[in-house]
Amino acid sequence: MLNRDTLPDLDLMRRVQEGEMVSYNTLVNRYKDRLFNVLYRMLSSEDEANDLLQETFLRVWQHKMSYDFRFAFSTWIYTIALNLARNELRRRKKIKFLDIFDFADKLAAKEEKKDTSANLKTLLEAEMKRLPEKYKTAFLLRDVDNLSYEEIAQVLGVPLGTVKSRVNRARAILRTRLKPRLEESYELSKGTILPINIL
């Protein structure tokens, strides 16, 4: 019996093009967590990330025959997901309104900023959300999803040097924003070992 979990993406896509749902489901299972993480970090909404994740996989199925085997499947699926996320972010900018939930989230975020003992993960998540979109996207694909610089360049449609620049700029911004917070936490907790050198 054929074990599809060990098949490369390209072999699975050939089978998907033949209408094989089992291979399609294998690709879904292979990419759903990584894509969700990127979408969630870009949109800061679990529901919207799930919606766009579903839409991404729906488009993979609908457009399976247009897949170009010269490119990595990961490049193609990330491009689909990121384009959907960008469209959603553009739509949000057009529809700026403040509802009670947004207000509550903003209050919670202010309270979180006051909490100097917040852990590194919470601080990092909050600061990643504040990054400009072009830096955040490159950073997430490189440092969270571990895509190569070359793959990111293909996904974003920008030169390799631009990708490296954006990733480094995102890291520098995060380092600048997080270092004072971590040093402050360290001063308050003298003796507690904090991973300041992580930055």
Backbone hydrogen bonds in HBPLUS format (Angstrom, degrees):
<---DONOR---> <-ACCEPTOR-->    atom                        ^
c    i                          cat <-CA-CA->   ^        H-A-AA   ^      H-
h    n   atom  resd res      DA  || num        DHA   H-A  angle D-A-AA Bond
n    s   type  num  typ     dist DA aas  dist angle  dist       angle   num
A0006-THR N   A0003-ASN O   3.38 MM   3  6.08 159.0  2.43 113.9 118.6     1
A0007-LEU N   A0004-ARG O   3.11 MM   3  5.11 152.6  2.18 102.1 110.6     2
A0012-LEU N   A0008-PRO O   3.12 MM   4  6.47 159.4  2.16 153.9 160.2     3
A0013-MET N   A0009-ASP O   2.82 MM   4  6.13 153.8  1.89 153.3 161.2     4
A0014-ARG N   A0010-LEU O   3.04 MM   4  6.31 148.6  2.14 143.8 151.5     5
A0015-ARG N   A0011-ASP O   3.22 MM   4  6.52 154.1  2.29 143.4 149.6     6
A0016-VAL N   A0012-LEU O   2.82 MM   4  6.15 147.8  1.92 146.3 156.9     7
A0017-GLN N   A0013-MET O   2.87 MM   4  6.08 156.2  1.93 148.1 153.3     8
A0018-GLU N   A0015-ARG O   3.02 MM   3  5.02 133.9  2.24  93.5 106.9     9
A0020-GLU N   A0015-ARG O   3.06 MM   5  5.54 161.9  2.10 144.4 142.1    10
A0019-GLY N   A0016-VAL O   2.75 MM   3  4.97 157.1  1.80 111.4 117.3    11
A0024-TYR N   A0020-GLU O   3.33 MM   4  6.62 154.8  2.39 140.8 148.1    12
A0025-ASN N   A0021-MET O   2.82 MM   4  6.07 161.5  1.85 154.0 158.1    13
A0026-THR N   A0022-VAL O   3.02 MM   4  6.26 142.1  2.17 138.1 148.5    14
A0027-LEU N   A0023-SER O   3.06 MM   4  6.41 154.0  2.13 147.9 153.6    15
A0028-VAL N   A0024-TYR O   2.92 MM   4  6.27 157.4  1.97 151.2 158.2    16
A0029-ASN N   A0025-ASN O   2.92 MM   4  6.11 167.0  1.94 148.3 151.3    17
A0030-ARG N   A0026-THR O   2.95 MM   4  6.09 143.1  2.09 140.7 151.4    18
A0031-TYR N   A0027-LEU O   3.04 MM   4  6.20 146.9  2.15 150.1 156.7    19
A0032-LYS N   A0028-VAL O   2.86 MM   4  5.56 143.9  1.99 158.1 164.1    20
A0035-LEU N   A0031-TYR O   2.99 MM   4  6.03 170.6  2.00 165.1 168.2    21
A0036-PHE N   A0032-LYS O   2.93 MM   4  5.93 155.9  1.99 142.0 149.4    22
A0037-ASN N   A0033-ASP O   3.02 MM   4  6.22 161.1  2.05 148.2 152.7    23
A0038-VAL N   A0034-ARG O   3.21 MM   4  6.52 160.2  2.25 148.1 152.3    24
A0039-LEU N   A0035-LEU O   2.92 MM   4  6.11 172.8  1.92 158.5 160.8    25
A0040-TYR N   A0036-PHE O   2.74 MM   4  5.83 164.2  1.76 157.6 162.4    26
A0041-ARG N   A0037-ASN O   3.03 MM   4  6.11 161.7  2.06 144.4 149.4    27
A0042-MET N   A0038-VAL O   3.00 MM   4  6.19 142.6  2.15 144.8 155.2    28
A0043-LEU N   A0039-LEU O   2.90 MM   4  6.00 157.4  1.95 151.0 157.0    29
A0044-SER N   A0040-TYR O   2.64 MM   4  5.20 146.5  1.75 146.6 153.2    30
A0049-ALA N   A0045-SER O   2.91 MM   4  6.03 156.7  1.97 147.8 155.1    31
A0050-ASN N   A0046-GLU O   2.91 MM   4  6.12 158.4  1.96 148.4 153.9    32
A0051-ASP N   A0047-ASP O   2.92 MM   4  6.18 157.1  1.97 147.5 154.2    33
A0052-LEU N   A0048-GLU O   2.90 MM   4  6.12 164.5  1.93 152.3 155.6    34
A0053-LEU N   A0049-ALA O   2.87 MM   4  5.99 142.9  2.01 142.2 153.2    35
A0054-GLN N   A0050-ASN O   2.99 MM   4  6.23 161.1  2.03 150.1 153.8    36
A0055-GLU N   A0051-ASP O   2.96 MM   4  6.24 158.3  2.01 145.3 151.9    37
A0056-THR N   A0052-LEU O   2.81 MM   4  5.93 149.3  1.90 140.3 148.5    38
A0057-PHE N   A0053-LEU O   3.12 MM   4  6.45 164.5  2.14 153.1 155.0    39
A0058-LEU N   A0054-GLN O   2.89 MM   4  6.10 149.4  1.98 147.2 157.0    40
A0059-ARG N   A0055-GLU O   2.91 MM   4  6.12 156.6  1.97 147.3 152.9    41
A0060-VAL N   A0056-THR O   2.97 MM   4  6.31 147.7  2.08 144.7 154.4    42
A0061-TRP N   A0057-PHE O   3.12 MM   4  6.36 160.5  2.16 144.4 148.1    43
A0062-GLN N   A0058-LEU O   2.86 MM   4  6.14 165.9  1.88 152.5 157.0    44
A0063-HIS N   A0059-ARG O   2.85 MM   4  5.77 154.5  1.92 146.7 152.3    45
A0064-LYS N   A0061-TRP O   3.43 MM   3  5.14 166.9  2.45 104.9 104.1    46
A0066-SER N   A0063-HIS O   2.94 MM   3  5.46 150.5  2.03 114.3 123.5    47
A0067-TYR N   A0064-LYS O   3.36 MM   3  5.54 164.7  2.39 104.7 109.0    48
A0071-PHE N   A0068-ASP O   3.16 MM   3  6.11 171.9  2.17 127.2 129.5    49
A0076-TRP N   A0072-ALA O   3.30 MM   4  6.69 157.6  2.36 147.6 152.7    50
A0077-ILE N   A0073-PHE O   2.93 MM   4  6.22 168.5  1.94 165.8 167.3    51
A0078-TYR N   A0074-SER O   2.99 MM   4  5.98 160.8  2.03 146.6 152.3    52
A0079-THR N   A0075-THR O   3.02 MM   4  6.07 151.4  2.10 141.3 149.5    53
A0080-ILE N   A0076-TRP O   3.08 MM   4  6.38 157.6  2.13 148.1 153.4    54
A0081-ALA N   A0077-ILE O   3.01 MM   4  6.25 170.8  2.02 150.7 152.8    55
A0082-LEU N   A0078-TYR O   2.82 MM   4  5.92 168.7  1.83 154.1 157.6    56
A0083-ASN N   A0079-THR O   2.97 MM   4  6.00 154.9  2.03 145.4 152.2    57
A0084-LEU N   A0080-ILE O   3.08 MM   4  6.33 157.7  2.13 150.3 156.2    58
A0085-ALA N   A0081-ALA O   2.96 MM   4  6.26 155.3  2.02 147.3 154.6    59
A0086-ARG N   A0082-LEU O   2.85 MM   4  6.05 162.1  1.88 149.6 154.2    60
A0087-ASN N   A0083-ASN O   2.98 MM   4  6.16 159.8  2.02 147.0 152.4    61
A0088-GLU N   A0084-LEU O   3.00 MM   4  6.26 152.9  2.08 144.8 152.2    62
A0089-LEU N   A0085-ALA O   2.90 MM   4  6.21 157.8  1.95 153.3 159.3    63
A0090-ARG N   A0086-ARG O   2.91 MM   4  6.17 155.9  1.97 151.5 157.9    64
A0091-ARG N   A0087-ASN O   2.93 MM   4  6.15 155.1  1.99 145.0 152.1    65
A0092-ARG N   A0088-GLU O   2.92 MM   4  6.19 152.3  1.99 147.7 155.2    66
A0093-LYS N   A0089-LEU O   3.14 MM   4  6.41 150.3  2.24 142.4 149.4    67
A0094-LYS N   A0090-ARG O   3.27 MM   4  6.61 144.4  2.40 143.1 151.9    68
A0094-LYS N   A0091-ARG O   3.14 MM   3  5.24 125.8  2.45  96.5 110.1    69
A0095-ILE N   A0091-ARG O   3.12 MM   4  6.41 144.0  2.25 144.7 154.8    70
A0095-ILE N   A0092-ARG O   3.12 MM   3  5.06 121.4  2.48  93.1 107.9    71
A0103-PHE N   A0099-ASP O   3.06 MM   4  6.34 163.2  2.09 156.4 161.4    72
A0104-ALA N   A0100-ILE O   2.99 MM   4  6.19 154.7  2.05 140.3 147.0    73
A0105-ASP N   A0101-PHE O   2.88 MM   4  6.13 156.7  1.93 148.4 155.0    74
A0106-LYS N   A0102-ASP O   2.90 MM   4  6.16 155.9  1.96 150.8 157.1    75
A0107-LEU N   A0103-PHE O   2.98 MM   4  6.26 154.5  2.05 147.6 154.5    76
A0108-ALA N   A0104-ALA O   2.93 MM   4  6.16 158.5  1.98 148.0 154.1    77
A0109-ALA N   A0105-ASP O   2.86 MM   4  6.11 150.8  1.95 145.3 153.7    78
A0110-LYS N   A0106-LYS O   3.01 MM   4  6.26 152.4  2.08 144.8 151.3    79
A0111-GLU N   A0107-LEU O   3.02 MM   4  6.32 158.0  2.07 149.3 155.1    80
A0112-GLU N   A0108-ALA O   2.87 MM   4  6.09 150.1  1.96 144.6 153.6    81
A0113-LYS N   A0109-ALA O   3.01 MM   4  6.29 147.7  2.12 143.7 151.5    82
A0114-LYS N   A0110-LYS O   3.26 MM   4  6.59 140.7  2.42 140.0 149.6    83
A0114-LYS N   A0111-GLU O   3.12 MM   3  5.18 127.2  2.41  95.3 108.9    84
A0115-ASP N   A0112-GLU O   3.10 MM   3  5.20 136.9  2.29  98.3 110.3    85
A0118-ALA N   A0115-ASP O   3.28 MM   3  5.76 157.4  2.34 117.2 117.5    86
A0123-LEU N   A0119-ASN O   3.10 MM   4  6.41 164.3  2.13 156.1 161.0    87
A0124-LEU N   A0120-LEU O   2.79 MM   4  5.92 165.2  1.81 155.4 159.8    88
A0125-GLU N   A0121-LYS O   2.89 MM   4  6.05 164.9  1.91 152.5 156.4    89
A0126-ALA N   A0122-THR O   3.06 MM   4  6.22 164.5  2.08 148.0 152.1    90
A0127-GLU N   A0123-LEU O   2.98 MM   4  6.20 160.4  2.02 151.9 157.3    91
A0128-MET N   A0124-LEU O   2.83 MM   4  5.98 151.0  1.91 150.9 159.2    92
A0129-LYS N   A0125-GLU O   3.16 MM   4  6.40 152.6  2.24 146.2 152.2    93
A0130-ARG N   A0127-GLU O   3.11 MM   3  5.12 132.5  2.35  95.5 108.3    94
A0131-LEU N   A0128-MET O   3.17 MM   3  5.32 152.2  2.25 103.4 111.6    95
A0135-TYR N   A0132-PRO O   3.05 MM   3  5.57 125.9  2.35 113.9 127.1    96
A0136-LYS N   A0132-PRO O   2.88 MM   4  6.02 168.7  1.89 162.1 165.7    97
A0137-THR N   A0133-GLU O   2.90 MM   4  5.93 169.6  1.91 156.1 158.1    98
A0138-ALA N   A0134-LYS O   3.47 MM   4  6.45 167.3  2.49 131.7 135.2    99
A0139-PHE N   A0135-TYR O   2.89 MM   4  6.00 163.9  1.91 153.6 158.8   100
A0140-LEU N   A0136-LYS O   2.84 MM   4  5.98 167.3  1.86 155.4 158.6   101
A0141-LEU N   A0137-THR O   3.03 MM   4  6.20 167.7  2.05 153.3 156.6   102
A0142-ARG N   A0138-ALA O   3.03 MM   4  6.14 151.6  2.11 144.9 152.7   103
A0143-ASP N   A0139-PHE O   2.73 MM   4  5.63 155.1  1.79 156.2 162.3   104
A0144-VAL N   A0140-LEU O   3.05 MM   4  4.87 141.4  2.20 119.3 128.8   105
A0145-ASP N   A0140-LEU O   2.89 MM   5  6.29 154.4  1.96 163.3 171.1   106
A0147-LEU N   A0141-LEU O   2.87 MM   6  5.67 169.6  1.88 161.4 158.5   107
A0152-ILE N   A0148-SER O   3.01 MM   4  6.31 161.9  2.04 153.4 158.4   108
A0153-ALA N   A0149-TYR O   2.92 MM   4  6.15 155.6  1.98 147.6 154.2   109
A0154-GLN N   A0150-GLU O   3.09 MM   4  6.41 152.9  2.16 145.5 152.1   110
A0155-VAL N   A0151-GLU O   2.87 MM   4  6.16 162.3  1.90 153.5 158.6   111
A0156-LEU N   A0152-ILE O   2.85 MM   4  5.98 169.4  1.86 158.0 160.3   112
A0157-GLY N   A0153-ALA O   2.80 MM   4  5.56 126.2  2.09 132.7 146.5   113
A0158-VAL N   A0153-ALA O   3.15 MM   5  5.15 142.4  2.30 135.8 144.4   114
A0162-THR N   A0159-PRO O   3.07 MM   3  5.30 124.6  2.39 101.9 115.7   115
A0163-VAL N   A0159-PRO O   3.20 MM   4  6.63 152.2  2.28 150.0 157.6   116
A0164-LYS N   A0160-LEU O   3.07 MM   4  6.44 166.5  2.09 157.7 159.9   117
A0165-SER N   A0161-GLY O   2.94 MM   4  6.08 157.5  2.00 144.1 150.8   118
A0166-ARG N   A0162-THR O   2.88 MM   4  6.08 159.9  1.92 149.8 154.8   119
A0167-VAL N   A0163-VAL O   2.92 MM   4  6.17 164.0  1.94 158.7 162.8   120
A0168-ASN N   A0164-LYS O   2.96 MM   4  6.09 167.0  1.97 149.8 153.8   121
A0169-ARG N   A0165-SER O   2.83 MM   4  5.97 152.6  1.90 146.0 154.5   122
A0170-ALA N   A0166-ARG O   2.90 MM   4  6.07 158.5  1.94 146.7 152.2   123
A0171-ARG N   A0167-VAL O   2.96 MM   4  6.24 161.5  2.00 151.0 156.1   124
A0172-ALA N   A0168-ASN O   2.92 MM   4  6.13 156.4  1.98 145.6 152.2   125
A0173-ILE N   A0169-ARG O   2.90 MM   4  6.14 160.7  1.94 151.9 156.8   126
A0174-LEU N   A0170-ALA O   2.93 MM   4  6.15 168.2  1.94 154.0 157.2   127
A0175-ARG N   A0171-ARG O   2.82 MM   4  5.97 159.2  1.86 148.5 155.0   128
A0176-THR N   A0172-ALA O   2.91 MM   4  6.07 162.9  1.94 149.9 154.2   129
A0177-ARG N   A0173-ILE O   2.95 MM   4  6.17 158.4  2.00 151.2 157.2   130
A0178-LEU N   A0174-LEU O   2.82 MM   4  5.83 158.1  1.87 152.9 158.8   131
A0179-LYS N   A0175-ARG O   3.00 MM   4  5.73 160.3  2.04 145.9 150.6   132
A0182-LEU N   A0178-LEU O   2.92 MM   4  6.14 160.6  1.96 163.6 169.7   133
A0183-GLU N   A0179-LYS O   2.90 MM   4  6.07 161.5  1.93 155.6 161.0   134
A0184-GLU N   A0180-PRO O   2.87 MM   4  5.98 154.0  1.94 144.6 151.8   135
A0185-SER N   A0181-ARG O   2.96 MM   4  6.19 157.0  2.02 143.3 149.5   136
A0186-TYR N   A0182-LEU O   2.87 MM   4  6.08 153.0  1.95 144.7 152.7   137
A0187-GLU N   A0183-GLU O   2.93 MM   4  6.20 156.5  1.98 148.0 153.5   138
A0188-LEU N   A0184-GLU O   3.09 MM   4  6.34 154.3  2.16 147.9 154.5   139
A0189-SER N   A0185-SER O   3.07 MM   4  6.22 134.1  2.28 141.5 153.3   140
A0189-SER N   A0186-TYR O   3.16 MM   3  5.19 132.5  2.40  95.6 108.4   141
A0192-THR N   A0189-SER O   2.91 MM   3  5.56 148.0  2.01 134.4 144.9   142
A0196-ILE N   A0194-LEU O   2.77 MM   2  5.61 138.3  1.95 106.0  94.5   143
A0198-ILE N   A0195-PRO O   3.07 MM   3  5.51 161.4  2.10 112.3 117.7   144
A0199-LEU N   A0196-ILE O   3.23 MM   3  6.19 168.0  2.25 125.9 127.4   145
